[in-house]
Every structure is written in C-alpha cells, then in structure tokens.
Amino acid sequence: SKTAAQTAFVDLANRALVIPDESDETFALVPMVADLLRRKRPDVVAETGNRLEKRAFALITENGYSKHDRFPILDAAWPGIAPAMELFILGDNERLQTVCSGLRSYLEFRGRWDEWLALCERAEAKAIEAAHHGKAGWRAYQAGYIHYLRQQADAVLTCAGRAAAHWSLAKAGPREHSMSLGLRGIGHQLKGDLRSA
C-alpha cells in the first residue's frame, strides 16, 4: 500500500540510504547505494528500469502530443518520467523518436525548454546513428525552434542548416524543405537581416 511504501522510504531515509525531497514524497538513492545495487543486483536494477521505461512511455503516449487537457497528468507523473529519459536515449531509436513527438507540446507549453533541447539534441544524434535522417531533421528543426524562443539567432541558423542537411539526405519533400527555409528566415530576422530573411 502507499502508506506502507511511504513508511519504508522514510525508514530508509532515516538510515541515510535514500534522499527524500522536502515533502517526503519522492526519494532518490544515495549514489554509493545505487552503485552497490548495480554491482550486486544488476537483474533487479534492469527489471526496475524496464518497468520505469514502460510506465513512462505509456504516460507519454496516452497524455502527450496535443492533449493539453491531460498535461496535468504529465505534471504529476514527471518525477517518474524524467528518470526514464536516459533509458529512452540509450534504447531503441523509434521509441525515442515517439517520446520526442509525444513530449514536444508538453515541454514547450510547460516552459521546460532546457529538457526539450537536451532531448532533441540527443535524439538527433541517435537518429543519425540509425541513419533515420528524416527524424534527425525534425529534431534539429525543433532544437532550432527552441533557440528561436530564446532569441538565439546564430543557434537557430545552425539548426536550420542541420535540418536542411538531414532532410536532403532523407530525400524529404517540399514540406520539410520549406520548414528549414522558414527556420533560416526567422534566424536572419532575429539577427536584424531582413533582406536575408
């Protein structure tokens, strides 16, 4: 039960094996304990990671995308979703790209631009490794859009160039090419170069 789990976690915190947050709602393993568990019980750690990833994936796909009315569900579950990001990045490329698509609107609307940018950059690299240039183009485009939100013109232009290169390799259609041109245009606009824009 939740009460029994809460009591057990508080007991572990009293023994300095876990670190609680201010409200004793979430707990993190002390790094030394985490290292010991990884060495002594790798099967348990792997199974826990699998369950964490599956739960996070289900939450993202059921409550993400443009389902704005469900974003509070993601807010409440975020302490359990955030640790799964590294597992997605290390895992299957298609699953990672689905996570990126599912979280795009949520991360933008909630102002989690740092997390969104880090996710896009790592997913772009993963898509390149998998020779999935179309997805790499979308991740570069989204990174450029984040830089636009931050008013970082040079970074926008860099991302536009990467997106165009990825989409060229993917032999993408006019939609993708117009997206990279539009990103390049807003990058020039931020620099005040209206002629180039």
Secondary structure by P-SEA (a helix, b strand, c coil): caaaaaaaaaaaaaacccccccccccccccaaaaaaaaaccaaaaaaaaaaaaaaaaaaaaacccccccaaaaaaaaaaaaaaaaaaaaaccaaaaaaaaaaaaaaaaaacaaaaaaaaaaaaaaaaaaacaaaaaaaaaaaaaaaaaaaccaaaaaaaaaaaaaaaaaacccaaaaaaaaaaaaaaaaaacccccc
